[in-house]
Amino acid sequence: MQIASRRIEWKDIIIGLAFIIVLYFTLPHFGVKPYWILLTLMAIVEWVTKFILPWIVLYWAIRLIKSWESK
């Protein structure tokens, strides 16, 4: 099983940055402060690194060990 690696295109990076900039300038008009957006993003990153990434690493470690055992 091969996992296809794909380089991120410049067009995708520019679209993503444009989306973030548009949100940064339009959300204050709806009463959302950019400070709270930053705090929310930091909380999401913290939660992912605490709970999601260890399970992903464990899954791939088990697959690696099983592939070594099958050889």
Number of C-alpha atoms within 10 A of each C-alpha: 3 4 5 6 6 6 6 8 8 9 9 10 11 11 11 12 12 12 11 12 11 11 13 16 11 13 13 11 9 7 8 12 13 15 9 10 14 11 11 12 11 12 12 12 11 12 12 12 12 11 10 11 12 11 12 10 11 11 11 11 12 11 12 11 10 11 10 9 8 6 5
